[in-house]
Amino acid sequence: MSLTPVPRPTMPTASFPNGIKSERLAAGATILRIHQKDYRPIWFGPNPGDRPANRFDAPGGEYRVMYAAENLDGAFVEAILHGKTRNKILTRAFVGQRAWTSLRAQRDLVLVKPYDDGLLWHGTDAAVSASDDYTTPRRIALALYAEYGEADGLAYRARHDNGQICYALFDRVRASDVAPGPPALFQDCAAQIEALMEKYGAVFDDSPAVPPV
């Protein structure tokens, strides 16, 4: 793992009486982001004026977020298999529209730690990254954003594979702080995708298209 603990928590804050515990992603480390192949990899959402859609999005548009992961497995299970606990059937067209890109940190990034020992420390539990209800994760993320101006985002465990670390980066991270490498198109990496599908018990729907009536 590329994260190293920040030596001391912050001083107590209004929402976090123990202070805020964080880790550092060192300059030069890479993270990975899955995105639509026709779009640039660096994007903070939601679009201005849109409602929050994802786990750590700002409740009222106070900031925007870019989601990434430590490696391809974590990004795949979060971005491609999200919400597919029961029905793990995908179309090749859906997956083929995606690409993944490595982003290299150009400076140290400070990431709050709401996982492992950071759960009880920050007054929460594993539901912060596993529940279907995003109310509490968004409330916690907003408090962290407002009360810890040095926080570049959060590190957390993937909902459907808690061995994987994911990242929610606040838009105080500038595009120049994370340099993208060349994108890898899913459609060109069949062996890797098949291995990920097998790892997570997912399958492709290869049934022929229904002809028009």
Summary of the structure (lengths in Angstrom):
residues: 213
radius of gyration: 17.8
end to end distance: 53.6
largest distance: 67.1
contacts: 628
relative contact order: 0.23
helix: 24%
strand: 27%
